[in-house]
Amino acid sequence: MGQFMIWESEQSLVDHFIKLISKDKSIKIMREVETNFGRPDILLVEYNQKILEQRLSEHKETFEFTKIMGYLLAYLSDKRWVKTQTIKKSFFTSEVKVEKTIHNLSELGLVDYKEDSGLVKLKKRSEILVVTNIQAYEAKLSKWKYAIEQAERHLWFTGYSAVLLPNVSPSILNKTINECNSKGLSLTLMLDQNTVTTILKPQNKSVINTPLLWQINEQVVQEAYNDRKTHPTL
């Protein structure tokens, strides 16, 4: 095979990387997720199976999870009881829309809602947050500087954003390591179709509370629920 493998395309690089990492059953692979600030080639989402099982046992087919739901959950995450009037002012939206969103979140089992007093709070994160880690990857065959620029953008929602490259020359590798290290990025190499190695890995951080976290969280639950309906024996 020689010192360096020549990949036919970035798509091929990404496909083989996903094939290798998807052997772990406690992860969810998502591709080209819209983050409002770019689309990572890959999101590797780790989750807590025990919490997921509990969520699935209580899950209801009710409402589509919307962006405003994600924003509201992120807003409530570090608060106790909040008045709906306060939420209305913070979100610059109508009281009707706020109350409908809160009602739907309550039906989904994500918030406690005292309708009579107009108070709402997030349920315990340990009961509803299945996601434990999110890793973002930007893959490039040669444009490593561009990959670093893209990967840096993803640090707003994850503490683990990585550049994924093929096996590169020592000179490029050293430059990439220095750049990734200075920006707090990880660096992973696909040496061949069956070998992946992480060259640089910053200290692992807990998940960052963002609307995107809650969107991904509910996508993991919904897709697991759909899989169980389609394949009841899983």
Beta strands, then each sheet from edge to edge (+ up, - down):
strand 1: 27-30
strand 2: 42-47
strand 3: 82-83
strand 4: 111-114
strand 5: 119-122
strand 6: 131-139
strand 7: 160-166
strand 8: 186-192
strand 9: 195-200
sheet 1: 1+ 2- 6+ 7+ 8+ 9-
sheet 2: 3+ 5- 4+
end
